[in-house]
Amino acid sequence: MLRRKFVPIFFLFAWAAVAVTANAEPGRVVIPNDKCLGCHGARDLARELPDGKKRLLFVDEKIRQSSAHAKVNCADCHADLTAEHPGGTEAAKPVECAPCHKEEARVYAGSIHGLSPAMGSSEAASCTSCHGAHDMLSRKNPNSPVFKLNLARTCGKCHQERLKHYRDTYHGKAMSLGQPNVASDVAACCDCHGAHDILPVSNPASHLSKQNIRATCTKCHPGATAGFTEYIPHADPLDGKKFPLLHLAFVLMTGLLLGVFAFFGGHTLLWLARSVWIYRHDSKTYRETKIEIRRDDEWFTRFTPFDRFLHFLVVTSFLLLVVTGMPLKFYSTDWAKTIFEILGGAQTAHSLHRFGALVTFLYFALHLITLAKAAWLNRGILRNPGTGRWQLGRFWAAVFGADSMVPSMQDWRDFVAHQKWFFGRGQKPQFERWTYWEKFDYFAVFWGIFAIGLSGLVMWFPQFFTAFMPGWVINIALIIHSDEALLAAGFIFTVHFFNTHFRLEKFPMDDVIFSGRISKTEMIHERKRWYDRLVSEGRLDEHRVRDEWERWKTIARPIGFAFFGIGLVLLALIIYAMISRLTH
């Protein structure tokens, strides 16, 4: 009985021995891993190269055991080694992956990387250049060099300039800000160029050749047109020779950004300096006026409930757009990664940003409808009361009148008078219902909607716009959208905050946009021309309001301070990111 059981076991071991011998080349002794690691397990094992440098020959067995080739013997890859190794001065030959990966090797041999060595000495990428050596992992493993999230860094080892400009695109930024160990659903290098079959664009078989590029783009962008393929994914807007139109857009937007901040930054500093000087020389009057404004029992309407509702939409959508957009502008910072991680990743931020855009278009449309309605209801003022005929003069009076937001010559005179006051060369001007800086803020929204909104739509619906426009308009749209957004955020969080809330007479917050009301004392102190006009026209009582602010200011003020706090934090992060970028 025992003899019968022994016979099958004997044949099993015999078959295993034959199988191992059959796999080995004739005359070659199979070298166990333990013998290799006897030497290569030493951390200081190295070989001196002809140029005097040393090449480390240490193999970390723990890392190898966690790799995709954990069950493969050393000699299976290093097929030229014999029992006499080490011996002599000849180095081991490079590993050939083709015996196991025949199809990949065949495709690679016809690629630009595979053809380069065949044409002579080359630094072209080999299998180990991309996949690694003893630490090789599956491409689905987040730690693998060819995992989608890591591809840009792996390819960038050889293509540094391409990597730099890839990271300036939405694809690169979203990939950089993706969640750890999760690749964002955007294009990586291999999605456009291929993997083992990468070829020059001039090669008809290339994924990016004229014959194939549209099909490549449609994999991610269904409906991509021929114009869409003219998008430049690795464009450098600083290179005026290669990309003149992109460079022009960059120069114009940079000039606009610097010009606005230089002008209004100087305006703000002069105003602040003058206010501090007055406060230091007559702080008693300053404080008494501020207290009197708050204690006044006569209040008048400055903003209707609908105005305040639109402003709430402006504030909330603007903060949402900045929170979800600025991390893309400064994708390399830690705070950008933290914000995207809190939001749930690039895809969530992407959806929230578009929601903020829809709210922006909503409040802008509501405001235009309101203006159109008011113009229609008040169209009678354009006619002469005596003749009933339409008069051009009455039209201009309505467009440039005191209640209009359209800038007029009076605004220019107020601006000049205000500058003289900054330098102590004249009295502080008394303003009308709207000041010159408020009118600038108002029309800045119109410009922002046009510049940011239109460029955003181009990037949101690139297939539609490139059906009748060249693809490089997407590159220009990105420049305009990014720089105009930075201008808007920086202006709101500095100049607008100071003009409206942080100058000494308003600090820490002017709650008129929440309450909608202004006291009689404040009207006389800051907008006396408006007050005098309402009195002379007998319309002052039309603006008089009952004091209901006390009933809900405990809710509105904390919301307002929260808005300020978020804005100031974002401003600090933007300044920090810009300083870091300039100093590195």
C-alpha positions as CSV (number, residue, x, y, z in Angstrom):
1,M,0.0,0.0,0.0
2,L,2.8,2.4,0.9
3,R,4.6,1.5,-2.3
4,R,1.6,2.4,-4.4
5,K,1.4,5.9,-2.8
6,F,5.1,6.5,-3.3
7,V,5.1,5.9,-7.0
8,P,2.9,8.9,-8.1
9,I,4.9,11.3,-5.8
10,F,8.2,10.0,-7.3
11,F,6.9,10.7,-10.8
12,L,5.7,14.2,-9.7
13,F,9.1,15.3,-8.5
14,A,10.7,13.7,-11.6
15,W,8.4,15.7,-13.9
16,A,9.3,18.9,-12.1
17,A,13.0,18.3,-12.5
18,V,12.5,17.6,-16.2
19,A,10.4,20.7,-16.6
20,V,13.1,22.9,-15.0
21,T,15.8,21.4,-17.1
22,A,13.7,21.8,-20.2
23,N,13.2,25.5,-19.6
24,A,16.9,26.1,-19.1
25,E,19.1,26.5,-22.2
26,P,21.2,23.5,-23.2
27,G,24.4,23.4,-21.2
28,R,23.2,26.1,-18.8
29,V,22.9,25.6,-15.0
30,V,19.9,27.2,-13.4
31,I,21.2,29.8,-10.8
32,P,19.1,30.1,-7.7
33,N,18.1,33.6,-6.5
34,D,19.9,33.0,-3.1
35,K,23.2,32.7,-4.9
36,C,22.6,36.1,-6.7
37,L,21.5,37.8,-3.5
38,G,24.6,36.5,-1.7
39,C,26.5,39.3,-3.4
40,H,23.8,41.7,-4.7
41,G,22.1,41.8,-1.3
42,A,25.0,43.9,-0.1
43,R,24.1,47.6,0.0
44,D,27.6,48.8,-0.9
45,L,28.1,46.5,-3.9
46,A,29.1,48.7,-6.8
47,R,31.0,48.6,-10.1
48,E,33.3,51.3,-11.4
49,L,32.4,52.5,-14.8
50,P,34.9,53.7,-17.5
51,D,34.2,57.3,-16.8
52,G,35.1,56.8,-13.1
53,K,31.6,56.8,-11.8
54,K,30.2,54.0,-9.7
55,R,27.1,52.0,-10.6
56,L,25.3,50.5,-7.6
57,L,24.6,46.8,-8.0
58,F,22.6,46.3,-4.9
59,V,19.2,44.6,-5.2
60,D,16.6,45.1,-2.4
61,E,14.9,41.7,-2.2
62,K,12.0,43.2,-0.3
63,I,11.2,45.6,-3.1
64,R,11.7,42.8,-5.7
65,Q,9.3,40.6,-3.8
66,S,6.6,43.3,-4.0
67,S,7.2,43.9,-7.7
68,A,5.3,42.4,-10.7
69,H,8.2,39.9,-11.2
70,A,8.3,38.6,-7.6
71,K,7.9,35.0,-8.9
72,V,10.4,35.3,-11.6
73,N,14.0,34.1,-11.0
74,C,16.9,36.4,-11.5
75,A,18.4,34.2,-14.2
76,D,15.1,34.2,-16.1
77,C,15.7,37.9,-17.0
78,H,19.5,37.9,-16.8
79,A,19.7,35.0,-19.3
80,D,23.4,35.5,-20.2
81,L,24.7,34.7,-16.6
82,T,26.4,31.4,-15.9
83,A,27.6,29.6,-12.8
84,E,31.0,31.3,-13.2
85,H,29.5,34.7,-12.7
86,P,31.0,36.9,-11.3
87,G,34.2,36.5,-13.2
88,G,36.4,38.6,-15.4
89,T,35.6,42.3,-16.1
90,E,32.8,41.9,-18.6
91,A,29.5,43.4,-17.4
92,A,26.2,41.6,-17.6
93,K,24.3,42.3,-20.8
94,P,21.1,44.4,-20.7
95,V,17.9,42.5,-19.9
96,E,15.8,41.5,-22.9
97,C,12.0,41.8,-22.1
98,A,10.9,40.4,-25.5
99,P,11.0,36.7,-24.6
100,C,8.0,37.2,-22.3
101,H,6.5,40.4,-23.7
102,K,6.5,39.6,-27.4
103,E,3.7,41.9,-28.6
104,E,4.9,44.9,-26.6
105,A,8.5,44.4,-27.8
106,R,7.3,44.2,-31.4
107,V,5.3,47.4,-31.1
108,Y,8.1,49.2,-29.2
109,A,10.7,48.2,-31.9
110,G,8.8,50.2,-34.4
111,S,8.4,53.3,-32.2
112,I,10.6,56.3,-32.0
113,H,12.1,55.0,-28.8
114,G,12.7,51.6,-30.3
115,L,14.1,52.8,-33.6
116,S,16.6,55.3,-32.1
117,P,19.0,52.7,-30.6
118,A,18.8,50.8,-33.9
119,M,20.0,53.9,-35.7
120,G,23.0,54.3,-33.4
121,S,23.9,55.5,-29.9
122,S,20.8,56.9,-28.2
123,E,19.4,58.0,-24.9
124,A,16.0,56.9,-26.0
125,A,13.8,55.3,-23.3
126,S,14.1,51.6,-22.8
127,C,11.7,49.3,-20.9
128,T,13.4,50.1,-17.6
129,S,13.5,53.8,-18.2
130,C,9.7,53.9,-17.9
131,H,8.7,50.8,-16.0
132,G,11.6,50.5,-13.6
133,A,13.8,47.5,-13.0
134,H,13.7,45.3,-9.9
135,D,10.8,47.5,-8.6
136,M,8.7,47.1,-11.7
137,L,4.9,47.3,-10.8
138,S,1.7,46.8,-12.7
139,R,0.6,50.0,-14.5
140,K,-2.6,49.9,-12.3
141,N,-0.5,50.2,-9.2
142,P,-0.5,53.8,-7.9
143,N,3.2,53.4,-7.1
144,S,4.1,52.4,-10.6
145,P,6.0,55.0,-12.8
146,V,3.5,54.3,-15.6
147,F,0.4,54.7,-13.4
148,K,-1.6,57.5,-15.1
149,L,-1.1,59.9,-12.2
150,N,2.7,59.4,-12.4
151,L,3.1,59.4,-16.2
152,A,3.9,63.1,-16.5
153,R,6.8,62.9,-14.0
154,T,8.1,59.7,-15.7
155,C,8.0,61.2,-19.2
156,G,9.3,64.5,-17.9
157,K,12.6,62.9,-16.9
158,C,13.5,63.1,-20.6
159,H,11.0,65.7,-21.8
160,Q,11.4,68.4,-19.2
161,E,10.3,71.3,-21.4
162,R,7.2,69.4,-22.6
163,L,6.3,68.5,-19.0
164,K,6.6,72.1,-17.9
165,H,4.0,73.3,-20.5
166,Y,1.8,70.3,-20.1
167,R,1.4,71.3,-16.5
168,D,0.2,74.7,-17.6
169,T,-2.8,73.1,-19.3
170,Y,-6.0,72.1,-17.6
171,H,-5.0,68.4,-18.2
172,G,-1.7,68.9,-16.3
173,K,-3.2,71.0,-13.5
174,A,-6.1,68.7,-12.8
175,M,-3.7,65.7,-12.8
176,S,-1.3,67.5,-10.4
177,L,-4.3,68.3,-8.1
178,G,-5.9,64.9,-8.3
179,Q,-6.6,62.8,-5.2
180,P,-3.7,60.6,-4.0
181,N,-3.5,57.3,-5.8
182,V,-6.4,58.2,-8.1
183,A,-5.8,59.5,-11.6
184,S,-8.0,62.3,-12.7
185,D,-10.2,61.8,-15.7
186,V,-8.1,64.0,-18.0
187,A,-5.5,63.2,-20.7
188,A,-2.0,62.0,-19.7
189,C,0.9,61.6,-22.0
190,C,-0.1,58.2,-23.3
191,D,-3.7,59.2,-24.0
192,C,-2.4,61.4,-26.9
193,H,1.0,60.1,-27.8
194,G,0.5,56.4,-27.2
195,A,2.6,54.1,-25.1
196,H,4.8,51.5,-26.7
197,D,3.9,52.9,-30.2
198,I,5.0,56.5,-29.8
199,L,6.0,58.0,-33.2
200,P,7.0,61.5,-34.4
201,V,4.0,63.6,-35.5
202,S,5.4,63.6,-39.0
203,N,5.0,59.8,-39.2
204,P,1.5,59.0,-40.8
205,A,1.1,56.1,-38.2
206,S,1.5,58.5,-35.2
207,H,-1.5,59.1,-33.0
208,L,-1.0,62.8,-33.6
209,S,-0.4,62.8,-37.3
210,K,-2.7,64.8,-39.5
211,Q,-4.5,61.6,-40.5
212,N,-5.0,60.4,-36.9
213,I,-5.1,63.4,-34.6
214,R,-8.8,64.0,-34.8
215,A,-9.6,60.3,-34.0
216,T,-7.2,60.6,-31.0
217,C,-8.9,63.8,-29.7
218,T,-12.4,62.2,-30.1
219,K,-11.5,59.5,-27.6
220,C,-12.0,62.1,-24.8
221,H,-13.8,64.9,-26.8
222,P,-16.6,63.4,-28.9
223,G,-17.4,65.6,-31.8
224,A,-14.0,67.2,-31.9
225,T,-13.6,69.0,-35.2
226,A,-10.6,69.6,-37.5
227,G,-10.4,73.0,-35.9
228,F,-10.2,71.5,-32.4
229,T,-7.1,69.6,-33.4
230,E,-5.3,73.0,-33.8
231,Y,-5.2,73.4,-30.1
232,I,-1.6,73.6,-28.9
233,P,-1.1,71.4,-25.8
234,H,2.5,72.3,-25.1
235,A,2.4,76.0,-26.0
236,D,4.7,78.5,-24.4
237,P,3.1,82.0,-24.4
238,L,6.5,83.5,-23.5
239,D,7.9,82.3,-26.8
240,G,6.9,85.1,-29.2
241,K,8.6,83.5,-32.2
242,K,6.8,80.2,-32.1
243,F,3.5,81.4,-30.7
244,P,3.1,85.1,-31.6
245,L,-0.7,85.4,-31.0
246,L,-0.5,83.6,-27.6
247,H,2.5,85.8,-26.7
248,L,0.5,88.9,-27.6
249,A,-2.5,87.8,-25.5
250,F,-0.1,87.1,-22.6
251,V,1.6,90.6,-22.9
252,L,-1.7,92.4,-23.2
253,M,-3.3,90.6,-20.2
254,T,-0.1,91.1,-18.1
255,G,0.0,94.7,-19.0
256,L,-3.7,95.1,-18.0
257,L,-3.1,93.3,-14.7
258,L,-0.1,95.4,-13.8
259,G,-1.6,98.7,-15.0
260,V,-4.8,98.2,-13.0
261,F,-3.0,97.3,-9.8
262,A,-0.5,100.1,-10.2
263,F,-3.1,102.7,-10.7
264,F,-5.6,101.6,-8.1
265,G,-2.9,100.4,-5.7
266,G,-1.5,103.9,-5.7
267,H,-5.0,105.4,-5.3
268,T,-5.7,103.1,-2.3
269,L,-2.3,104.0,-0.7
270,L,-2.9,107.7,-1.1
271,W,-6.3,107.5,0.4
272,L,-5.1,105.4,3.3
273,A,-2.2,107.8,4.0
274,R,-4.5,110.9,3.9
275,S,-7.1,109.2,6.2
276,V,-4.4,108.2,8.7
277,W,-3.0,111.8,8.6
278,I,-6.4,113.3,9.3
279,Y,-7.1,110.7,12.1
280,R,-3.9,111.5,13.8
281,H,-4.5,115.2,13.7
282,D,-8.2,115.2,14.7
283,S,-9.1,111.8,15.9
284,K,-11.9,113.2,18.1
285,T,-13.9,114.6,15.2
286,Y,-13.3,111.4,13.3
287,R,-14.7,109.1,16.0
288,E,-17.6,111.4,16.8
289,T,-18.7,111.5,13.1
290,K,-18.5,107.7,12.9
291,I,-20.6,107.2,16.1
292,E,-23.1,109.8,14.9
293,I,-23.6,108.0,11.6
294,R,-24.4,104.8,13.4
295,R,-26.7,106.4,16.0
296,D,-28.7,108.4,13.5
297,D,-32.5,107.7,13.6
298,E,-33.2,108.9,10.0
299,W,-32.6,106.3,7.3
300,F,-33.0,106.3,3.6
301,T,-33.0,103.5,1.0
302,R,-29.9,103.1,-1.1
303,F,-30.2,99.6,-2.3
304,T,-33.5,97.8,-2.9
305,P,-34.1,94.2,-1.7
306,F,-33.6,93.0,-5.2
307,D,-30.3,94.8,-5.5
308,R,-29.1,93.1,-2.3
309,F,-30.3,89.8,-3.5
310,L,-28.2,90.2,-6.7
311,H,-25.2,91.3,-4.7
312,F,-25.6,88.1,-2.6
313,L,-25.5,86.1,-5.8
314,V,-22.4,88.0,-6.9
315,V,-20.6,87.4,-3.7
316,T,-21.4,83.7,-3.3
317,S,-20.7,82.8,-6.9
318,F,-17.5,84.9,-7.0
319,L,-16.1,83.2,-3.9
320,L,-17.1,79.8,-5.3
321,L,-15.3,80.5,-8.5
322,V,-12.2,81.7,-6.8
323,V,-12.1,78.8,-4.4
324,T,-12.4,76.3,-7.3
325,G,-10.4,78.2,-9.8
326,M,-7.4,79.7,-8.1
327,P,-6.0,76.3,-7.1
328,L,-5.6,75.6,-10.8
329,K,-3.7,78.9,-11.3
330,F,-1.3,77.9,-8.5
331,Y,-1.5,74.2,-8.8
332,S,2.0,73.6,-7.5
333,T,1.3,75.0,-4.0
334,D,0.4,72.8,-1.0
335,W,-2.7,74.9,-0.3
336,A,-4.1,74.3,-3.8
337,K,-3.8,70.6,-3.3
338,T,-5.4,70.9,0.2
339,I,-8.4,72.8,-1.2
340,F,-9.0,70.3,-4.0
341,E,-8.6,67.4,-1.5
342,I,-11.3,69.1,0.7
343,L,-13.6,69.6,-2.2
344,G,-13.2,65.9,-3.3
345,G,-10.9,66.2,-6.2
346,A,-10.6,67.9,-9.6
347,Q,-13.9,66.6,-10.9
348,T,-15.9,67.9,-8.0
349,A,-14.1,71.3,-8.2
350,H,-14.8,71.3,-12.0
351,S,-18.5,70.8,-11.4
352,L,-18.7,73.4,-8.7
353,H,-16.8,75.9,-10.9
354,R,-19.4,75.5,-13.6
355,F,-22.2,75.9,-11.2
356,G,-20.7,79.2,-10.0
357,A,-20.5,80.2,-13.7
358,L,-24.2,79.5,-14.2
359,V,-25.1,81.6,-11.1
360,T,-22.9,84.4,-12.6
361,F,-24.7,84.3,-15.9
362,L,-28.0,84.2,-13.9
363,Y,-27.4,87.4,-11.9
364,F,-26.0,89.2,-14.9
365,A,-29.1,88.3,-17.0
366,L,-31.4,89.3,-14.2
367,H,-29.7,92.7,-13.9
368,L,-29.9,93.3,-17.7
369,I,-33.6,92.4,-17.6
370,T,-34.1,94.9,-14.7
371,L,-32.3,97.6,-16.7
372,A,-34.4,96.9,-19.8
373,K,-37.6,97.0,-17.8
374,A,-36.7,100.3,-16.1
375,A,-35.8,101.8,-19.4
376,W,-39.2,100.8,-20.9
377,L,-41.2,102.0,-17.9
378,N,-39.4,105.3,-17.8
379,R,-39.3,105.9,-21.6
380,G,-41.6,108.9,-21.2
381,I,-38.8,111.0,-19.8
382,L,-37.3,111.0,-23.2
383,R,-40.2,113.1,-24.6
384,N,-40.7,116.8,-24.2
385,P,-43.7,117.3,-21.8
386,G,-44.9,120.2,-23.9
387,T,-44.6,118.8,-27.4
388,G,-44.6,115.1,-26.6
389,R,-41.7,114.7,-29.1
390,W,-38.6,112.6,-28.4
391,Q,-35.5,114.7,-27.7
392,L,-31.9,113.7,-28.0
393,G,-30.9,116.0,-25.2
394,R,-33.3,114.3,-22.8
395,F,-31.8,111.0,-23.8
396,W,-28.2,112.1,-23.0
397,A,-29.4,113.6,-19.7
398,A,-30.9,110.2,-18.8
399,V,-27.8,108.3,-19.8
400,F,-25.3,110.6,-18.0
401,G,-27.6,111.8,-15.3
402,A,-26.9,111.7,-11.6
403,D,-28.9,108.5,-11.1
404,S,-27.0,106.7,-13.9
405,M,-24.0,104.4,-13.5
406,V,-22.6,105.6,-16.8
407,P,-19.4,107.7,-16.1
408,S,-19.7,111.4,-16.9
409,M,-17.5,114.6,-16.8
410,Q,-18.7,115.1,-13.3
411,D,-17.0,111.9,-12.3
412,W,-13.7,113.1,-13.8
413,R,-14.0,116.4,-11.8
414,D,-14.7,114.4,-8.7
415,F,-11.6,112.2,-9.4
416,V,-9.4,115.2,-9.8
417,A,-10.8,116.9,-6.6
418,H,-10.3,113.7,-4.7
419,Q,-6.6,113.5,-5.8
420,K,-6.1,117.1,-4.6
421,W,-7.6,116.2,-1.3
422,F,-5.2,113.2,-1.0
423,F,-2.3,115.7,-1.1
424,G,-4.0,118.3,1.1
425,R,-4.5,120.7,-1.9
426,G,-8.3,121.0,-1.6
427,Q,-11.4,120.1,0.2
428,K,-12.8,116.5,0.2
429,P,-15.4,116.4,-2.6
430,Q,-19.0,115.7,-1.9
431,F,-20.4,112.9,-4.1
432,E,-23.6,112.2,-5.7
433,R,-25.6,108.9,-5.5
434,W,-22.7,107.0,-7.2
435,T,-19.0,107.8,-6.8
436,Y,-16.4,107.4,-9.6
437,W,-14.9,104.3,-8.0
438,E,-18.3,102.6,-7.6
439,K,-19.0,103.2,-11.3
440,F,-15.6,101.6,-12.1
441,D,-16.5,98.6,-10.0
442,Y,-19.8,98.3,-11.7
443,F,-18.5,98.3,-15.2
444,A,-15.6,96.1,-14.2
445,V,-18.3,93.4,-13.7
446,F,-19.4,93.9,-17.3
447,W,-15.9,93.6,-18.5
448,G,-15.3,90.6,-16.3
449,I,-18.4,88.8,-17.5
450,F,-17.3,89.4,-21.1
451,A,-13.7,88.4,-20.7
452,I,-14.0,85.7,-18.1
453,G,-17.4,84.5,-19.2
454,L,-16.6,84.3,-22.9
455,S,-13.2,82.7,-22.4
456,G,-14.8,80.3,-20.0
457,L,-17.4,79.3,-22.5
458,V,-14.8,78.6,-25.1
459,M,-13.1,76.2,-22.6
460,W,-16.4,74.7,-21.5
461,F,-17.6,74.0,-25.1
462,P,-14.4,73.7,-27.1
463,Q,-16.0,71.5,-29.8
464,F,-18.7,74.0,-30.5
465,F,-16.4,77.1,-30.8
466,T,-13.7,75.2,-32.8
467,A,-16.3,74.3,-35.4
468,F,-15.9,77.8,-36.7
469,M,-12.7,78.9,-35.0
470,P,-9.1,77.5,-34.9
471,G,-8.2,75.4,-31.9
472,W,-5.5,77.8,-30.7
473,V,-8.3,80.1,-29.5
474,I,-8.6,77.7,-26.6
475,N,-5.0,78.6,-25.7
476,I,-5.8,82.3,-25.8
477,A,-9.0,81.7,-23.8
478,L,-7.0,80.0,-21.1
479,I,-4.6,83.0,-20.9
480,I,-7.4,85.5,-20.7
481,H,-9.5,83.5,-18.3
482,S,-6.6,82.8,-15.9
483,D,-5.2,86.3,-15.8
484,E,-8.5,88.1,-15.8
485,A,-9.6,85.9,-12.9
486,L,-6.4,86.8,-11.0
487,L,-7.1,90.5,-11.7
488,A,-10.7,90.2,-10.5
489,A,-9.8,88.3,-7.3
490,G,-6.9,90.6,-6.4
491,F,-8.9,93.8,-7.1
492,I,-11.9,92.7,-5.1
493,F,-9.9,91.5,-2.1
494,T,-7.8,94.6,-2.0
495,V,-9.0,97.7,-3.7
496,H,-12.8,97.0,-3.5
497,F,-12.5,95.8,0.1
498,F,-10.6,99.0,1.1
499,N,-12.9,101.4,-0.8
500,T,-16.0,99.9,0.6
501,H,-15.2,98.5,4.0
502,F,-11.7,98.9,5.2
503,R,-11.0,102.6,5.0
504,L,-11.0,104.1,8.5
505,E,-14.5,105.7,8.4
506,K,-16.0,102.4,7.4
507,F,-13.9,99.8,9.2
508,P,-14.6,97.0,9.9
509,M,-17.6,96.8,7.5
510,D,-20.0,99.0,5.7
511,D,-23.3,97.0,6.1
512,V,-25.2,99.1,3.6
513,I,-25.2,96.3,1.0
514,F,-26.8,94.0,3.6
515,S,-29.2,96.6,5.2
516,G,-29.9,98.6,2.0
517,R,-30.1,101.8,4.1
518,I,-28.0,104.9,4.6
519,S,-28.3,107.4,7.5
520,K,-29.0,111.1,7.0
521,T,-25.7,111.9,8.7
522,E,-23.8,109.7,6.3
523,M,-25.6,111.1,3.3
524,I,-24.7,114.6,4.3
525,H,-21.1,113.6,5.2
526,E,-20.3,111.6,2.0
527,R,-23.0,112.1,-0.6
528,K,-24.2,115.6,0.1
529,R,-24.9,116.4,-3.6
530,W,-27.3,113.5,-3.7
531,Y,-29.0,114.6,-0.4
532,D,-29.3,118.2,-1.7
533,R,-30.8,117.0,-5.0
534,L,-33.4,114.9,-3.4
535,V,-34.4,117.8,-1.1
536,S,-34.6,120.2,-4.0
537,E,-36.7,117.8,-6.1
538,G,-38.9,117.0,-3.1
539,R,-38.1,113.3,-3.4
540,L,-36.3,112.8,-0.1
541,D,-39.3,111.1,1.6
542,E,-39.6,108.6,-1.3
543,H,-36.3,107.2,0.0
544,R,-37.2,107.3,3.7
545,V,-37.3,103.8,5.3
546,R,-38.6,102.4,8.5
547,D,-35.7,101.0,10.6
548,E,-36.0,97.2,10.3
549,W,-32.3,96.5,10.2
550,E,-32.0,95.8,14.0
551,R,-34.3,92.7,13.5
552,W,-31.9,90.8,11.3
553,K,-28.4,92.4,11.5
554,T,-27.2,89.7,13.9
555,I,-27.5,87.3,11.0
556,A,-26.4,89.5,8.1
557,R,-23.2,90.8,9.8
558,P,-21.7,87.4,10.6
559,I,-22.3,86.4,7.0
560,G,-20.6,89.6,5.8
561,F,-17.6,89.0,8.0
562,A,-17.4,85.4,6.8
563,F,-17.3,86.6,3.2
564,F,-14.5,89.1,4.1
565,G,-12.6,86.4,6.0
566,I,-12.7,83.9,3.1
567,G,-11.7,86.7,0.7
568,L,-8.7,87.8,2.9
569,V,-7.5,84.2,3.3
570,L,-7.7,83.6,-0.4
571,L,-5.8,86.9,-1.0
572,A,-3.1,85.8,1.4
573,L,-2.8,82.4,-0.3
574,I,-2.6,84.1,-3.8
575,I,0.1,86.5,-2.6
576,Y,2.1,83.7,-1.0
577,A,1.9,81.6,-4.2
578,M,3.0,84.5,-6.4
579,I,5.9,85.3,-4.1
580,S,6.9,81.7,-4.1
581,R,6.7,81.5,-7.9
582,L,8.9,84.6,-8.3
583,T,11.5,83.5,-5.8
584,H,12.0,79.9,-7.1
